[in-house]
């Protein structure tokens, strides 16, 4: 399931905005891109926050805003709709619909307007989250992200969360969001599917996210990459049926050598070797070379190698994405190198050979690395990356290359990138992907 379109009417009592998300071309797995552009105050950030609220069933943003109706449609034709209930005076309750579910929410706090409807609210939540379980939203608020990047600030906040009130560490504007992340006891958000999981995800180091991605992708590569190889069992059956006289010892030995070389080339990425017992396999081939009538033995070795080559092809999808990530990051960074590492997930090295943590990077460098890691680990389908003001703290040259780099980093998958920006340079090569918000819509 994918996002199809987002529409809001009478936003701030004056604007109507419609954002359509492009269909994915059949047989061509690649990211889709929407870049929301417009003047200050038109509602770019608000649209992303509404999208986040709808997908997480957190309606606090709707309680605070003047609007007439907001509707998010999915690729299966279903939609979730929020509409304030008409009322002469005072805060207006929210009417929320999805398929056969309809609930009315309290205008001031999370939950149903009437206590008797609590079961209906729970049924709504279960039905919605079950139907949209394939969609994984990553909402990136660049202002908050940059505010967290400094290692001294992060360490100070960890030791004493009260420092969050101090201008020395963070702006007052970030206080409520950081309190929610740092201290579960202050959270009053009960519409959210799993506040604890969201806090944990926000606190995971980038190197740990890469390590987890590598481990998960090796267990099930189809979770992250469009399937390219045919079913292995069908291939083995075909080999058994058509292999008579097909395999030659020298060719099999060559293929063993290729697999061993590929294992060595990707070892630093932390990927499991495909070929184990290479010496034993070469011994079997040497024995077959001395024997007459060894076709059945060669067939067995050939079938085994085809299975290993299939695994190697799957692994190569992962290796290519990781190597592309390394290459892109090293094109951006000056005086530093970035490398995926088998043990630590990520190694950042300065020109003089000093190992750096992600929090020792500049604001712009950390911001870029965070976005690129998020693109690297996207799932094959269902990932939505909503990024507010991706251009912040970035040099103009980086802004112009950013979208192309994010797209390249997610090769083999079909995420939906949604960016809200003030900078036309972000969309320099993606004019066809721009949605310009206008006061005349």
TAVENHU-V354169 format. One record per residue. RES is the residue in one letter. OMEGA is omega in whole degrees, -180 to 180 (none if undefined). Layout:
res=RES omega=OMEGA
res=RES omega=OMEGA
//
This chain:
res=X omega=-179
res=X omega=174
res=X omega=-180
res=X omega=177
res=X omega=177
res=X omega=-179
res=X omega=175
res=X omega=180
res=X omega=180
res=X omega=176
res=X omega=-173
res=X omega=180
res=X omega=-178
res=X omega=-173
res=X omega=168
res=X omega=-179
res=X omega=177
res=X omega=179
res=X omega=177
res=X omega=179
res=X omega=-173
res=X omega=173
res=X omega=179
res=X omega=178
res=X omega=-180
res=X omega=175
res=X omega=-179
res=X omega=-176
res=X omega=177
res=X omega=-180
res=X omega=168
res=X omega=-170
res=X omega=171
res=X omega=180
res=X omega=-179
res=X omega=-173
res=X omega=179
res=X omega=-178
res=X omega=177
res=X omega=175
res=X omega=-177
res=X omega=175
res=X omega=-178
res=X omega=180
res=X omega=-180
res=X omega=178
res=X omega=179
res=X omega=179
res=X omega=175
res=X omega=178
res=X omega=178
res=X omega=-180
res=X omega=-180
res=X omega=-177
res=X omega=179
res=X omega=-176
res=X omega=174
res=X omega=-171
res=X omega=180
res=X omega=179
res=X omega=-180
res=X omega=179
res=X omega=-174
res=X omega=-171
res=X omega=168
res=X omega=177
res=X omega=-180
res=X omega=-178
res=X omega=175
res=X omega=-175
res=X omega=174
res=X omega=-179
res=X omega=179
res=X omega=-177
res=X omega=178
res=X omega=178
res=X omega=178
res=X omega=178
res=X omega=173
res=X omega=-172
res=X omega=178
res=X omega=-178
res=X omega=176
res=X omega=179
res=X omega=-180
res=X omega=-178
res=X omega=-174
res=X omega=-178
res=X omega=175
res=X omega=179
res=X omega=-177
res=X omega=174
res=X omega=180
res=X omega=173
res=X omega=-176
res=X omega=-178
res=X omega=170
res=X omega=-176
res=X omega=-178
res=X omega=-177
res=X omega=176
res=X omega=179
res=X omega=174
res=X omega=-173
res=X omega=178
res=X omega=-178
res=X omega=-173
res=X omega=-175
res=X omega=177
res=X omega=177
res=X omega=-176
res=X omega=176
res=X omega=180
res=X omega=-179
res=X omega=-179
res=X omega=-179
res=X omega=-178
res=X omega=179
res=X omega=177
res=X omega=178
res=X omega=180
res=X omega=177
res=X omega=177
res=X omega=-178
res=X omega=-178
res=X omega=-180
res=X omega=-178
res=X omega=-177
res=X omega=175
res=X omega=-178
res=X omega=-176
res=X omega=-176
res=X omega=179
res=X omega=-177
res=X omega=177
res=X omega=-179
res=X omega=166
res=X omega=180
res=X omega=-176
res=X omega=176
res=X omega=-171
res=X omega=-180
res=X omega=179
res=X omega=-179
res=X omega=-180
res=X omega=178
res=X omega=-178
res=X omega=-167
res=X omega=-174
res=X omega=-177
res=X omega=179
res=X omega=178
res=X omega=-178
res=X omega=-179
res=X omega=179
res=X omega=179
res=X omega=180
res=X omega=-178
res=X omega=-177
res=X omega=-178
res=X omega=179
res=X omega=180
res=X omega=179
res=X omega=179
res=X omega=-172
res=X omega=176
res=X omega=-180
res=X omega=-174
res=X omega=-177
res=X omega=177
res=X omega=179
res=X omega=-178
res=X omega=-179
res=X omega=-169
res=X omega=-174
res=X omega=-179
res=X omega=-179
res=X omega=176
res=X omega=179
res=X omega=-178
res=X omega=-172
res=X omega=-173
res=X omega=-178
res=X omega=-175
res=X omega=-178
res=X omega=-176
res=X omega=174
res=X omega=-176
res=X omega=-178
res=X omega=175
res=X omega=-175
res=X omega=-176
res=X omega=-177
res=X omega=-178
res=X omega=-179
res=X omega=180
res=X omega=180
res=X omega=178
res=X omega=-179
res=X omega=-179
res=X omega=-178
res=X omega=-175
res=X omega=-177
res=X omega=178
res=X omega=-179
res=X omega=179
res=X omega=179
res=X omega=177
res=X omega=178
res=X omega=179
res=X omega=-180
res=X omega=178
res=X omega=-180
res=X omega=-180
res=X omega=-178
res=X omega=-177
res=X omega=178
res=X omega=176
res=X omega=-179
res=X omega=-176
res=X omega=-178
res=X omega=176
res=X omega=-175
res=X omega=-175
res=X omega=174
res=X omega=-178
res=X omega=-180
res=X omega=-177
res=X omega=176
res=X omega=180
res=X omega=-174
res=X omega=-179
res=X omega=178
res=X omega=179
res=X omega=-180
res=X omega=177
res=X omega=179
res=X omega=179
res=X omega=-179
res=X omega=-176
res=X omega=-172
res=X omega=-169
res=X omega=-175
res=X omega=179
res=X omega=-173
res=X omega=-172
res=X omega=175
res=X omega=-174
res=X omega=-178
res=X omega=179
res=X omega=178
res=X omega=178
res=X omega=178
res=X omega=-179
res=X omega=175
res=X omega=180
res=X omega=179
res=X omega=180
res=X omega=179
res=X omega=179
res=X omega=179
res=X omega=176
res=X omega=-178
res=X omega=-176
res=X omega=-176
res=X omega=-177
res=X omega=-176
res=X omega=180
res=X omega=-179
res=X omega=-179
res=X omega=-179
res=X omega=177
res=X omega=178
res=X omega=-173
res=X omega=173
res=X omega=-179
res=X omega=-177
res=X omega=-180
res=X omega=179
res=X omega=-180
res=X omega=179
res=X omega=177
res=X omega=178
res=X omega=180
res=X omega=178
res=X omega=179
res=X omega=180
res=X omega=-179
res=X omega=-179
res=X omega=-175
res=X omega=173
res=X omega=176
res=X omega=-178
res=X omega=-177
res=X omega=-178
res=X omega=178
res=X omega=179
res=X omega=178
res=X omega=179
res=X omega=179
res=X omega=180
res=X omega=178
res=X omega=178
res=X omega=180
res=X omega=178
res=X omega=177
res=X omega=179
res=X omega=179
res=X omega=176
res=X omega=177
res=X omega=180
res=X omega=179
res=X omega=177
res=X omega=180
res=X omega=-177
res=X omega=175
res=X omega=179
res=X omega=-179
res=X omega=-179
res=X omega=-179
res=X omega=179
res=X omega=179
res=X omega=177
res=X omega=177
res=X omega=178
res=X omega=-177
res=X omega=-179
res=X omega=-179
res=X omega=-179
res=X omega=171
res=X omega=180
res=X omega=-171
res=X omega=174
res=X omega=176
res=X omega=178
res=X omega=175
res=X omega=179
res=X omega=-179
res=X omega=172
res=X omega=-173
res=X omega=-176
res=X omega=-175
res=X omega=-171
res=X omega=179
res=X omega=-175
res=X omega=176
res=X omega=177
res=X omega=-175
res=X omega=177
res=X omega=-178
res=X omega=-178
res=X omega=175
res=X omega=180
res=X omega=178
res=X omega=-176
res=X omega=169
res=X omega=-180
res=X omega=-178
res=X omega=175
res=X omega=175
res=X omega=173
res=X omega=-180
res=X omega=-179
res=X omega=179
res=X omega=179
res=X omega=179
res=X omega=180
res=X omega=-179
res=X omega=180
res=X omega=-180
res=X omega=-177
res=X omega=176
res=X omega=178
res=X omega=177
res=X omega=-179
res=X omega=-169
res=X omega=-178
res=X omega=176
res=X omega=-177
res=X omega=178
res=X omega=172
res=X omega=179
res=X omega=175
res=X omega=176
res=X omega=178
res=X omega=-173
res=X omega=179
res=X omega=180
res=X omega=-178
res=X omega=-176
res=X omega=-175
res=X omega=178
res=X omega=-179
res=X omega=173
res=X omega=-178
res=X omega=-180
res=X omega=177
res=X omega=180
res=X omega=-177
res=X omega=-177
res=X omega=-168
res=X omega=-174
res=X omega=179
res=X omega=180
res=X omega=178
res=X omega=-180
res=X omega=-180
res=X omega=-178
res=X omega=-178
res=X omega=-179
res=X omega=-180
res=X omega=180
res=X omega=-176
res=X omega=178
res=X omega=173
res=X omega=176
res=X omega=178
res=X omega=-176
res=X omega=173
res=X omega=-170
res=X omega=170
res=X omega=-169
res=X omega=175
res=X omega=-180
res=X omega=177
res=X omega=-178
res=X omega=-173
res=X omega=-179
res=X omega=-174
res=X omega=-180
res=X omega=-178
res=X omega=-179
res=X omega=-176
res=X omega=172
res=X omega=-178
res=X omega=178
res=X omega=-176
res=X omega=176
res=X omega=-179
res=X omega=180
res=X omega=none
//
